[in-house]
């Protein structure tokens, strides 16, 4: 499917004039900043030089004072506390952070991760009954709970208080908990609305530390867990998340916790400078695999471990889970593609909804993501678990899949999530009706352009603009993620220098050497999966390229290279 190149329209801004320090790069850099909502020098300074002092006052979050009062009361009474979290990376890092920090001040504390297959997502009745048996009087729920109205009421009847730390979209009625910490609450004035679940837990511990007079450094020793959650849960890397991510990456590279260090080693990335992409593709999937294949408790045990030998053993076990996860992912994705290929009606829909009772619940979210990417349309993948149908939904850029699922809520037992990812539970007899309703809702609300793969281009530049100094400025935009993606550029009318060639085991990639007609400068680049275009670029005709600028991987003597994502010829360009 041909991709559409869309040059970003940036609002008027005086940022270019104010950022004189950028010298010749200032015009392009200023455009990049304006595209990220940065309008003046103060905002630019905060963007490029974030510091923990820039973190918002945690007591701006609704119910924070009540939450801190309750935890202090629990400590003064020597109550038993249970730290509860979801089984994904955001949940397990949340639990590891809050459990580890509170354990420094209170010994009667335990943690709990629900079983994905037996209990499902969120707070379970089984866990509340277990808390009662263990004489727990306070539960801190992380990355879940904001819609658990009935279960919190059930716990309250048993004399168990809950503090909820969530970042998912609340329902119309909030649980009757001691505190519901969620920046997405309609009545919450907290400035940063897009914290990860672990980020909300961090803010709770920040407020606790402030009230207790604990130095910020004691809490910041756990900030590497926060950046793992930010990257893995794909929350915007701007504002407060950017500050936490930069601090977290620094610790991850210099002195990660024992558990993360062992995962980094088993992933084979211990010898390089770690970036957000390493978390997304190497660290996060391994931690997630524990909850997908075995138990999220394995991930928490690893993350709170201080024993290097034990951490290595646990990391190897989790790595084996990840290999199993990859096999399941490949097989189910292959089967899903076969189902769609064999059904013309499915191929022509505006959404993808698939159900097979035997599919592994732990990987249906990954499969939904792959189908969304392949077909550029929202996808829901479902399986059967304990008599119910559970599903994971993923969406395309700009389309709110949570709202689409919400429009089907009369057919569902439960649902929750974000704009681009959601989960749902329904009865088997409602699968067909849900599939039709969801398709109808998507067809009526999605914009035609959202069904076409888009490449958002930040700026059109010449190859001669790409200098080591310019690249040095670009690197200051890191870390990248939603809200602050890698800058994407277009250069038009480039030529093959004559030395471009195909590389790779099957000659599937292009190693490029490019020039412009008005400059002798040669720039090298790589275009993955574009080997079939070699003959076209060898015709001595100009073509357009869309790319990001990266450190050189294949030639250590070069300071940079182009990562070419698209090549267009003649009237194919927009």
N, C-alpha and C positions, 0 to 999 in steps of 0.2 A: 504494500500500500504506500503510495507516494505521500511524503510528509509535506505539510504546509509550513512555510517559514513566515513567522509573524514578528515584524520589528516592533518592539515595545514603544508605545507613545508615552513620553515622560512629561509630566506637568511642568509649567514654567518654574524655574528655580534659579536663585542667585548663587547656587553652590559652587559653580565653576569659578566665579570671580573671587570667592572667599577662600578657596583651597589653593592658594598660591604656592604652597609647599610642594604641590605635585608637578610644578614646572610644566614641561611639555606634555606630560601625561594627563594634566589636569582636566582637559576638555572631556576626554573619554572617561576618566575616573569619575569626574563630576556627574556624567550621564549615568554611570553605573550606580552611584550613590542615590541620585534622584529616583532611579527606578526601584530602589529599595526604601523609598519613603523618607530619605534623609534630605532635609531642606536647608540646613545652615551649618555653620562651622562647629557650634556646640554639639549638635547631633552627630556630626562626622567624628568629632573627637571622642564622644562616648562610644561610637561604633568601633573605632579603631583601637581605642585604649580602654576597654571595659575593666572594671575592678570590682571586687566583692563589696566595696563601699557603695557601689551603684545599685546593689540589690534593694528591692522595695522592702519597706517595713512590713513584716509578716502579719502584724496586727491590723493591717488594712483589710485582710481577708475576713469575710463574715464568719462569725462563730469562733474566731481564733482565741479570743480571751477565754471563752467557755471551755475550749479544748485544753488550753494550758492549765486552767484552774483544776480541771478534772484529773489531769495526769499528775499534778502536784499533790492533789488530795490522795490519789492512789499510792504515791510514794510515801506520803506521811503516814498512811494507814498500813503500809506494807501489804497492799493488795496484790493478788496475782493478776498479771497482765498477759494478754495473748495478742501477738502481732500477726495479723491475718492479711494475706495478699493473693492476687491472681497468679496463675501458673505461667504467665508469659514473662518476657524479660523485664518489662516495666514493673510487673508485680513482684517478681523475685528480687530485683534490685531494691525496690521500695522496702520490702521486708528486711532484707539484709542491712540496709542503712539504719532504719528506725530501731530494729532489734539490737544491732551492734552499739549504737550510740546510747540507747537507754540502759543497756546492760552495764555500761560504765558507772551508772548511778543506782541501779536497782537489780537485785539478784533474782527476784521472783518474777521471771519473765520467760515466755516461751513463744514459739511461732508456729504458724499453721498455713499450709498451702492445700487447697482442695484438690481432690483427684478429678482430672478432666473428664474421665469416662463415668465415674461413679457419682460425682456431685455436680459436675458441670461448672459453668462460669459463675463467679460471684459468691456471695455468702450463701451457705447451705444450712438447712435444718440440722443435718448431721453434725456440722461443726459447732453449732450452738449447743446441741445436746452434749457433745464432747466437752465443750467449755464448762458446762454445768457440772459434769462429772469431775472435772479437774479443779472445781471451785474457783474458776476464773470470774472476776467481777467486772473487768474492763477489757474490751476488745478494741484494738485500733485496726480498722479495716483500710487497706491501701489499694488503690487502683481498682476499686469496686465498691459497691454498696449504695450508691446514690439513688438507685431505684428499688432498693430492697425494703420497701415499706412494710410488708407483712412479716418478713423475717426479723426485722428489727423490733417489731411489736412482740413477736414470739419470744425474742431474747429478753425484752423488758419484763415480760410476765415471769420470767425465770430469775429476775434480779440481776441481769447482765446489762451493763451500759456499753454503748458503742460510740466511738469517735470515728467518723467517716472521713477519709482523705481520698477524694476522687477527682478525676478531671473529665469524666464523661458527661454528656448532656443530661441534665436532670429531667425527671418527669414532671407532671403538673403538681404532684404532691411529694413533699420531701419526707424521708423517714423520720420518725420521732426519736432521733438520736440525741445524745448530749451535745454533739456538734456535728455539723455537716460542712466540712471544708471542701469547697469546690468553686474555683474561680468562674465557672460557667453558670453558677446560680444567677438568676435574673436580678436578685437583690444584693449581689456581691459587687462591691466597688473596687476590688483588687485590680490593679492596672494590667497585669499580665494574665490574659485569659487562656493562654495556650501552654501552660505548664504540663509536663508529663506527670504521670501518677507518682513517680519517685520525686519529681519536683515539688509536688504538694506535700509529700512526706518530709522533704528537706525543709520546706518553709515551716512546717509544724515543729520540727526539731530546732530550727533557728529561733522561733518564738520561745520555745522552752528554754533554750540556752540563754536568751536575752533576759528572761524573767529570773533565771537562776544565777545570772552573772558569770556564765561560763564563757571562756574566750572563744571567738569565732574559729580560731585555728583548730580547736578540738573537733568541731563539726566538719571543717573543710577537709579533714583527712579522709572523709568518705565521698568527696565530690567526684571521684572517678566512677563511682556507681551511678551518679546522676547523669554524667555524659553518656554512659552506656544506655541508659533509659531514653534520653533525648534522641539519640541517633536511631535506636532500635524501634522506638514507637513513632518515629517520623513526625515529630512536632516541629513547628517553625523554629529555626535557629536564628532568631532575632530577639532584641530586647533582653529581658532577664535570662531567657534560655541561652542566648549567645554568651552572656557573662559566665553562666554556669558551665557551658560547654568548653569555653576556652580554659577556665580553671581546671575542669575535669580532664581535658586532654593533656594539660601540663603535668598533672599528677600521674595520669595513665602512662605517660612517656618516662617520667622521672622516678616514680616510686609507687607503682600500683599496689593495691592490696594483694595479699598472697594468692587468693583465689583467681583474681583476674590475671595476675602474672602467669599462673600455670596454664590458663586458657590461651593466653597470648603465645606461650611457648608451644603448646600442643598444636596451635593453628599455624605455626611456622612463621610468625611475623615478629618475633622477638628482637630481630636485629635491625629493624627499620623504624623510622619515625612514624608513629601511628597517627592516622587521620580518621575523620568520621567514616570514610568509606571502609576502613578496616573494621570498625565496629559493626557497620551495616552488613558486611559480607563475610566476616570471619568470626568475630566475637559473639555478636548477637545471635546468629543462627545456632551456634553451639549451645548457648545458654537456653535458648528456646527449645532446642531438641529434647532437653531433659523433661520439660513439661509436656511436650508433644508425644514422646515415646514412652517414658517411664513416669517420673514424678517431678514436679517443680520443687519439691523438698530437696532433691539432689542438687539443684542449682543454688538454693539458699545455703545448704551445708557447705558447698564449695566457697561461696562468696563471703561467708563469715569465718572461714577457716584461717587459722594462723600457723598451722602445721604444714610446712612445705612438702614433706613427703606424702602426707595424706591428701593434700591438694593436688599433687601430681597424679595420684591414683584416681581421684574423683574426676579429674579433667580427662584422663584417658577413657574412663567409662562414659562420660558425657560425649566425648568425641565419637565413640562407637554408636551412641544414640543418633548422632548427627549423620553418620553414614547410613544408618537404617532409614532416617528421615528422608535423605536424598533419594534412596531407592524407591520409597513409597511415593514421593513427590513425582519422580519421573514416570512411574507406572500409571498413577492416577491421571496425571496430565495427558499422557498418551491416550489413555482410554477416553478421557473427556473430549479430546480433539477428534477421536474416531466417531464418537456419538454425534457431534455437531456436523462433521463431514457427511455423515450418512442421512441427515435429516434436513432437507431444503428449508423447511419452515424455521428451524432453529438458526440456520445460517443467516436468514433474512430478518431476524428480530432486532430490536433496538437494545435488548438485554440478553444475558445468558443466565438461565436458571437450570441447574442440573442436580439430579438426585440419584444416588445409588446407595442402598442400605449397607453394603459391605465396605464402602470407602472408609479409610482411617480418619477418625475425627481430628487427629493431631495435625494433619497436613491440608485439610480442605481450605483453610485460609490462604495458604501458599498457592494452591491450585487456582483459587479464585483470582489471586493477583496475576498469575500467569495468563489466564484467560482474558482478563481485563486488558492486559498489555498487548496480547496477540490480536484481539478483535476490536480494541478501542471502544468498549462499551461496558456498562456496569455488569458485574457478574455475581451470582449467588451460587455457592456449591454446598450441597447438603448431604447428610448421612443419617443413619438411625442409631440412636443411643438410648438404652434403657427405656424403650417403648416410645420415645419421642423423636422427632426429627430436629436435628440441630444444623445450623447453617452459618456460613461466613460470607459476608458480602464485601466487595471492593468496588471502587469507582474510578472513573476517569477524571481528569483535571477539570475542575469547575462545576462538577455535578455532585449534589448532596445526596448520597445514597441513604443516609440516615433518615432524611425526610421522606424518601420514596418508600422505605420500609415502614415508617410511621403511618403512612397512608394505608398500609395493609394490616394495622395492628389488631383489628377485629378478628383476623385469622390466626393471630399469634398468641402463644402463651407468655412469651417474654421477648424483649429485644433491647439493644443498647449499642452505643458506639459513638462514632465521630462522623464528620462529613464524608470521609473517604473510606472508612472501614467500619463495619458493624457486625454484630452477631445476633442470631435469632433462634427461637425455639417454637415449634408448632406440633400439632397432632398430625399423624399420618394421613388422616382423611382430608386434611386441608392443603396438602402439597400441590395438587393440581390447581385449586382455586388461587393459591398464593402465586403460583407461576404466572397465571393469566393476569391477575391483578397487578403484580409487579411490572409485567411487560406493558400493561396499559398505562400505568402511572409514568413509567420511564418514557414511553412513546409520546405522551402528552406534555412532558415537562422538559425533556432534554433538548438542547439546542443543536441544530445540524452540525455546527462547527465543533461541538464537543465529541462528535463521533468520528472526527478526522484527526489522525495523529498530528500534533502540533510541535513545532520547535520554536520556542520564544527566543528571539534574538535580541540581545542587549544593544548591540551597536554594529554598524558597518564600518570596517576599517581596512587599511591597506597592509600588505605584508611588511612594508617599510616601517609601519608604526610599531611593529612587534620587536621590542628591544629588551635587553636584560633589565634595564631600569624600569621599563613599563611592566615587565613580569614581576619585578620586585614589589611594585605597588599592588598588582593583582593579588599576590599572595597574602596581602594584609586583609583581604576580604574573607579569608578562611576563619573558622570552619564553615563549610557549605551545608545546605540542607533546605528544606521548605522555607520560603520567605527570603532566603539568601542563597539561591542556586549558584552553581559555577557560572561565571559570565560566559555567554555564548556570543560568538562573533560570526559575521559573514564577510568574506572577501570575494569580490566579483572579478571576473576576467583574469583568472590566473592560468598559467600554462605549466605543463610538465617540462622540467628542465632537460629531460631526455634520459634521466637515470631512475625514474620511478620503476618499481618492480613488484611482482607478487611474492608474498612470503606466507609461511604457515605450512603445516603438515600437508594440507590439501590445496595449497596455493589459494587460499580463500581471502587473504588480507592484502591490502595495498600498502607498500612502503613508498611514501611520496617524497619527491624533491620538487619544489614549486618556485616559480618566479612570476613577476609581473612585467608587463611590457615597458613600464616607465622606471624600473628599478633593477639593478643588478643583483639585489639581495636574494639569496636562496634560503628557503625555509623548509625544514624537514617535518614530516608528519606521518601518522599511521591512520588508516581507515579500515577498521575491522569489518569483515564480511563484504567488502567491496571489491574483491579480487576480480570479479567478472567485468569490472569497468575499465580494466587496463587498456584494452584496445581503443576505447573511446577517448581516454585522456591522451593517448599517443598520436592522435590525429592532427596535432599542432593547432588545435582549435581551443579558444578560451572556454573555461567553465567556471562555475561558482562553487564555493565551498562554505560549509557551515561547521564550526569547530569550537572546541575549548583549547586553552593553552595550559600545558602540563610540563612538569619536569621530564627531561628526557630519560626514558627507560632503557632504550636500546643502544645509546651512545653516551657514555658518561662524560665525554668531552664536550657535549653540547649542553648549554644551560636550559634549553627548553625544546619542546616539540609541539606540533599541532595534533590534537586528537579529533580527527575529522569524522563527524557524525552523519553528514549528508553531502552528496555531490550532485549538482544539477547542471544540465547542458542546455544551451540555447533558450528556447521559449518555455522550457520546464521551469525556469526560475521565476519567482514572483517579485 
